[in-house]
Amino acid sequence: MTTTRGPLDGVLVLDLSRVLSGPYCSMMLADMGARIIKVEHPVRGDDTRHWGPPFQHGESVYFLSVNRNKESVALDFATPEGRRLLDALLARADVFIENFRPGTLDKFGLEYASLSKTYPALVYCSISGYGQTGRRRLEPGYDAIAQAEGAIMSVTGLPDGPPLRPGLPIADLSTGMFAASGILAALFGRERTGRGQHVDVALLDSVAALLTYQAGAYFATGAAPGRLGNRHAMIAPYDSFTASDGDFILAVGNDAQFQRCCEAVGLPELAADPRFTTNGERVSRYVELRPILEARFRTADRQTWLAALARAGVPAGPVRDVGELMTDPQMQDRNMVRTVPHPTAGEVNVINSPVKLSDVPDAVRTAPPVLGQHTSAVLKEFLHDD
């Protein structure tokens, strides 16, 4: 039996977060069926409403990308009337999300210690740069700084080039994902105990958690990993190569695949070369292996190699731009691009949720809201209930 909203139907989330990590977290919860009331300052709104260009009919595409399935309520909780309205919402909320600098909400009595006394079942999520504890807790957090300090940049880029940020705000996005995961765990725990808890998620912690085997290499050797371009540190060949008409990624995951790869690209002698028999040998001798493959791949176009590798069961794929991805028939098959009507921006395309739940036909229900779009309706509903 299918539903229209999802497993979090009936969960009310009060979202005071702005920019990316918090809104991305609440969008994930919204896609799972939670009702998200996005509380915004009545004049400024979410910072990202003003970020651009590009804009779509005056609406920031940045904001549109992470705020679907939400209701916007414009109020200033620093004023007595705004606080009265916020309290009416709090009385019904299951989850409270904020990404202010630690200590900012204390003067309003909106920190976890205060709210948990009045609302013991409330799941309270704080997203910050360095967490709610520790000597750096009061410092502001930004994606670029978290990537730099969290060593992401130190392992991104070419060996002889400068450290680079990935093309996505990976610190903000991963923090939003971890926050959503923590909220779900806290909600599950509440089913057993009846009590909410504080979910404390930091940008620096999140990017550190992403290091996985890079951190493992450091723990094992005492040497910090460096930049390898598109090459994998522990698997070979697992790298990008240039064909006569473009780039593609080759991902040989085991010795059997390497044997098939060599046959498929017309290098059978390479498969028999004792220098490259095992993955360990290929990794340690990669400076010898790569030039051989590189020279071969430049002799034909990308599709020739991708077709040959596919027939051999060797993982490979083209390096595509965003436009090429969005027009991929597989994206259409997976319903990954959705179009929703927006009050001012017109028809807005959004990326659908990658989580496909068998009982939920579609995660995308409504377009990102304009500032204060739902203020009157929501406050009428909640104040009337009081």
GICOR-V245192 format. One record per residue. N is the residue number from 1. RES is the residue in one letter. D_FIRST is the distance of its C-alpha to the first C-alpha in Angstrom with 1 decimal. Layout:
n=N res=RES d_first=D_FIRST
n=N res=RES d_first=D_FIRST
This chain:
n=1 res=M d_first=0.0
n=2 res=T d_first=3.8
n=3 res=T d_first=6.8
n=4 res=T d_first=10.3
n=5 res=R d_first=12.4
n=6 res=G d_first=11.6
n=7 res=P d_first=12.5
n=8 res=L d_first=15.9
n=9 res=D d_first=14.9
n=10 res=G d_first=17.8
n=11 res=V d_first=20.2
n=12 res=L d_first=23.3
n=13 res=V d_first=25.5
n=14 res=L d_first=29.1
n=15 res=D d_first=30.3
n=16 res=L d_first=34.1
n=17 res=S d_first=34.3
n=18 res=R d_first=35.8
n=19 res=V d_first=36.4
n=20 res=L d_first=34.1
n=21 res=S d_first=33.2
n=22 res=G d_first=31.8
n=23 res=P d_first=30.1
n=24 res=Y d_first=28.5
n=25 res=C d_first=27.2
n=26 res=S d_first=25.8
n=27 res=M d_first=24.2
n=28 res=M d_first=22.3
n=29 res=L d_first=21.1
n=30 res=A d_first=20.3
n=31 res=D d_first=18.2
n=32 res=M d_first=16.1
n=33 res=G d_first=15.6
n=34 res=A d_first=18.9
n=35 res=R d_first=21.2
n=36 res=I d_first=24.4
n=37 res=I d_first=27.6
n=38 res=K d_first=30.2
n=39 res=V d_first=33.7
n=40 res=E d_first=36.4
n=41 res=H d_first=40.2
n=42 res=P d_first=40.9
n=43 res=V d_first=43.5
n=44 res=R d_first=42.7
n=45 res=G d_first=38.9
n=46 res=D d_first=37.4
n=47 res=D d_first=40.2
n=48 res=T d_first=38.3
n=49 res=R d_first=38.2
n=50 res=H d_first=41.8
n=51 res=W d_first=41.5
n=52 res=G d_first=42.5
n=53 res=P d_first=43.3
n=54 res=P d_first=41.1
n=55 res=F d_first=39.8
n=56 res=Q d_first=37.6
n=57 res=H d_first=39.3
n=58 res=G d_first=40.5
n=59 res=E d_first=37.3
n=60 res=S d_first=37.5
n=61 res=V d_first=35.3
n=62 res=Y d_first=35.4
n=63 res=F d_first=33.8
n=64 res=L d_first=31.2
n=65 res=S d_first=30.1
n=66 res=V d_first=28.8
n=67 res=N d_first=28.0
n=68 res=R d_first=24.9
n=69 res=N d_first=22.2
n=70 res=K d_first=25.0
n=71 res=E d_first=27.1
n=72 res=S d_first=30.9
n=73 res=V d_first=33.1
n=74 res=A d_first=36.8
n=75 res=L d_first=39.0
n=76 res=D d_first=41.9
n=77 res=F d_first=41.5
n=78 res=A d_first=45.2
n=79 res=T d_first=46.2
n=80 res=P d_first=46.1
n=81 res=E d_first=43.9
n=82 res=G d_first=41.5
n=83 res=R d_first=41.3
n=84 res=R d_first=40.7
n=85 res=L d_first=37.7
n=86 res=L d_first=36.4
n=87 res=D d_first=36.8
n=88 res=A d_first=34.6
n=89 res=L d_first=31.8
n=90 res=L d_first=32.6
n=91 res=A d_first=32.3
n=92 res=R d_first=28.5
n=93 res=A d_first=27.8
n=94 res=D d_first=26.0
n=95 res=V d_first=27.3
n=96 res=F d_first=30.6
n=97 res=I d_first=31.4
n=98 res=E d_first=35.0
n=99 res=N d_first=37.1
n=100 res=F d_first=40.5
n=101 res=R d_first=43.5
n=102 res=P d_first=43.7
n=103 res=G d_first=45.7
n=104 res=T d_first=45.1
n=105 res=L d_first=42.9
n=106 res=D d_first=45.2
n=107 res=K d_first=47.5
n=108 res=F d_first=44.7
n=109 res=G d_first=43.5
n=110 res=L d_first=40.2
n=111 res=E d_first=40.4
n=112 res=Y d_first=38.3
n=113 res=A d_first=41.1
n=114 res=S d_first=41.4
n=115 res=L d_first=37.8
n=116 res=S d_first=36.7
n=117 res=K d_first=39.3
n=118 res=T d_first=37.9
n=119 res=Y d_first=34.2
n=120 res=P d_first=34.0
n=121 res=A d_first=30.2
n=122 res=L d_first=30.3
n=123 res=V d_first=29.3
n=124 res=Y d_first=32.1
n=125 res=C d_first=32.2
n=126 res=S d_first=35.5
n=127 res=I d_first=35.9
n=128 res=S d_first=39.5
n=129 res=G d_first=41.9
n=130 res=Y d_first=43.3
n=131 res=G d_first=41.4
n=132 res=Q d_first=42.3
n=133 res=T d_first=44.9
n=134 res=G d_first=47.8
n=135 res=R d_first=50.9
n=136 res=R d_first=49.2
n=137 res=R d_first=46.5
n=138 res=L d_first=48.1
n=139 res=E d_first=48.3
n=140 res=P d_first=46.0
n=141 res=G d_first=43.5
n=142 res=Y d_first=43.0
n=143 res=D d_first=41.1
n=144 res=A d_first=44.2
n=145 res=I d_first=46.1
n=146 res=A d_first=43.4
n=147 res=Q d_first=43.3
n=148 res=A d_first=47.1
n=149 res=E d_first=47.5
n=150 res=G d_first=44.5
n=151 res=A d_first=46.1
n=152 res=I d_first=43.4
n=153 res=M d_first=46.2
n=154 res=S d_first=48.6
n=155 res=V d_first=46.5
n=156 res=T d_first=45.6
n=157 res=G d_first=48.1
n=158 res=L d_first=50.8
n=159 res=P d_first=53.2
n=160 res=D d_first=56.1
n=161 res=G d_first=54.4
n=162 res=P d_first=53.5
n=163 res=P d_first=50.3
n=164 res=L d_first=47.5
n=165 res=R d_first=44.3
n=166 res=P d_first=41.2
n=167 res=G d_first=40.2
n=168 res=L d_first=37.3
n=169 res=P d_first=37.6
n=170 res=I d_first=36.2
n=171 res=A d_first=37.4
n=172 res=D d_first=35.5
n=173 res=L d_first=32.3
n=174 res=S d_first=32.3
n=175 res=T d_first=33.2
n=176 res=G d_first=30.3
n=177 res=M d_first=28.0
n=178 res=F d_first=29.7
n=179 res=A d_first=29.5
n=180 res=A d_first=25.8
n=181 res=S d_first=25.6
n=182 res=G d_first=28.0
n=183 res=I d_first=26.2
n=184 res=L d_first=22.9
n=185 res=A d_first=25.2
n=186 res=A d_first=26.9
n=187 res=L d_first=23.8
n=188 res=F d_first=22.7
n=189 res=G d_first=26.3
n=190 res=R d_first=26.3
n=191 res=E d_first=23.6
n=192 res=R d_first=26.3
n=193 res=T d_first=29.4
n=194 res=G d_first=28.6
n=195 res=R d_first=30.8
n=196 res=G d_first=30.3
n=197 res=Q d_first=32.6
n=198 res=H d_first=34.3
n=199 res=V d_first=32.8
n=200 res=D d_first=35.8
n=201 res=V d_first=35.4
n=202 res=A d_first=38.3
n=203 res=L d_first=38.8
n=204 res=L d_first=41.6
n=205 res=D d_first=39.6
n=206 res=S d_first=36.7
n=207 res=V d_first=38.8
n=208 res=A d_first=40.7
n=209 res=A d_first=37.5
n=210 res=L d_first=36.8
n=211 res=L d_first=40.2
n=212 res=T d_first=38.9
n=213 res=Y d_first=41.2
n=214 res=Q d_first=43.7
n=215 res=A d_first=44.2
n=216 res=G d_first=44.3
n=217 res=A d_first=47.1
n=218 res=Y d_first=49.1
n=219 res=F d_first=48.7
n=220 res=A d_first=49.9
n=221 res=T d_first=52.8
n=222 res=G d_first=53.8
n=223 res=A d_first=53.8
n=224 res=A d_first=51.5
n=225 res=P d_first=49.6
n=226 res=G d_first=50.7
n=227 res=R d_first=49.5
n=228 res=L d_first=48.8
n=229 res=G d_first=47.5
n=230 res=N d_first=44.5
n=231 res=R d_first=45.6
n=232 res=H d_first=43.8
n=233 res=A d_first=46.1
n=234 res=M d_first=45.2
n=235 res=I d_first=44.1
n=236 res=A d_first=46.1
n=237 res=P d_first=46.0
n=238 res=Y d_first=43.0
n=239 res=D d_first=44.3
n=240 res=S d_first=44.5
n=241 res=F d_first=47.0
n=242 res=T d_first=48.5
n=243 res=A d_first=48.7
n=244 res=S d_first=51.1
n=245 res=D d_first=48.7
n=246 res=G d_first=46.3
n=247 res=D d_first=44.8
n=248 res=F d_first=42.1
n=249 res=I d_first=40.8
n=250 res=L d_first=41.6
n=251 res=A d_first=39.7
n=252 res=V d_first=41.3
n=253 res=G d_first=39.7
n=254 res=N d_first=41.8
n=255 res=D d_first=45.0
n=256 res=A d_first=43.6
n=257 res=Q d_first=42.0
n=258 res=F d_first=45.4
n=259 res=Q d_first=47.1
n=260 res=R d_first=44.8
n=261 res=C d_first=45.2
n=262 res=C d_first=48.9
n=263 res=E d_first=48.9
n=264 res=A d_first=46.5
n=265 res=V d_first=48.7
n=266 res=G d_first=52.0
n=267 res=L d_first=53.2
n=268 res=P d_first=53.5
n=269 res=E d_first=56.5
n=270 res=L d_first=54.4
n=271 res=A d_first=52.1
n=272 res=A d_first=55.3
n=273 res=D d_first=56.8
n=274 res=P d_first=57.2
n=275 res=R d_first=56.8
n=276 res=F d_first=53.2
n=277 res=T d_first=52.1
n=278 res=T d_first=49.8
n=279 res=N d_first=47.5
n=280 res=G d_first=49.9
n=281 res=E d_first=52.8
n=282 res=R d_first=51.0
n=283 res=V d_first=50.2
n=284 res=S d_first=53.8
n=285 res=R d_first=55.3
n=286 res=Y d_first=52.9
n=287 res=V d_first=55.9
n=288 res=E d_first=57.2
n=289 res=L d_first=53.9
n=290 res=R d_first=52.6
n=291 res=P d_first=55.6
n=292 res=I d_first=55.4
n=293 res=L d_first=51.8
n=294 res=E d_first=52.5
n=295 res=A d_first=55.3
n=296 res=R d_first=53.4
n=297 res=F d_first=50.4
n=298 res=R d_first=52.7
n=299 res=T d_first=54.0
n=300 res=A d_first=50.9
n=301 res=D d_first=48.1
n=302 res=R d_first=44.8
n=303 res=Q d_first=42.8
n=304 res=T d_first=45.3
n=305 res=W d_first=44.6
n=306 res=L d_first=40.9
n=307 res=A d_first=40.7
n=308 res=A d_first=43.1
n=309 res=L d_first=41.3
n=310 res=A d_first=37.9
n=311 res=R d_first=39.5
n=312 res=A d_first=40.8
n=313 res=G d_first=37.5
n=314 res=V d_first=39.0
n=315 res=P d_first=36.8
n=316 res=A d_first=38.1
n=317 res=G d_first=37.1
n=318 res=P d_first=38.8
n=319 res=V d_first=39.6
n=320 res=R d_first=38.0
n=321 res=D d_first=38.2
n=322 res=V d_first=35.4
n=323 res=G d_first=35.7
n=324 res=E d_first=35.4
n=325 res=L d_first=32.3
n=326 res=M d_first=30.6
n=327 res=T d_first=31.4
n=328 res=D d_first=30.3
n=329 res=P d_first=28.0
n=330 res=Q d_first=25.9
n=331 res=M d_first=25.2
n=332 res=Q d_first=24.0
n=333 res=D d_first=21.9
n=334 res=R d_first=20.2
n=335 res=N d_first=20.0
n=336 res=M d_first=22.3
n=337 res=V d_first=24.4
n=338 res=R d_first=23.0
n=339 res=T d_first=25.1
n=340 res=V d_first=24.9
n=341 res=P d_first=27.5
n=342 res=H d_first=29.9
n=343 res=P d_first=32.3
n=344 res=T d_first=35.4
n=345 res=A d_first=34.6
n=346 res=G d_first=33.0
n=347 res=E d_first=30.3
n=348 res=V d_first=29.5
n=349 res=N d_first=28.1
n=350 res=V d_first=26.3
n=351 res=I d_first=25.1
n=352 res=N d_first=21.3
n=353 res=S d_first=20.1
n=354 res=P d_first=20.7
n=355 res=V d_first=17.9
n=356 res=K d_first=14.8
n=357 res=L d_first=11.7
n=358 res=S d_first=9.0
n=359 res=D d_first=6.2
n=360 res=V d_first=8.9
n=361 res=P d_first=10.3
n=362 res=D d_first=13.7
n=363 res=A d_first=15.7
n=364 res=V d_first=18.6
n=365 res=R d_first=18.6
n=366 res=T d_first=22.2
n=367 res=A d_first=25.6
n=368 res=P d_first=28.0
n=369 res=P d_first=29.8
n=370 res=V d_first=33.5
n=371 res=L d_first=35.6
n=372 res=G d_first=35.0
n=373 res=Q d_first=32.6
n=374 res=H d_first=30.7
n=375 res=T d_first=33.6
n=376 res=S d_first=34.4
n=377 res=A d_first=30.9
n=378 res=V d_first=29.9
n=379 res=L d_first=33.3
n=380 res=K d_first=33.3
n=381 res=E d_first=30.0
n=382 res=F d_first=31.1
n=383 res=L d_first=34.7
n=384 res=H d_first=33.9
n=385 res=D d_first=31.8
n=386 res=D d_first=34.8
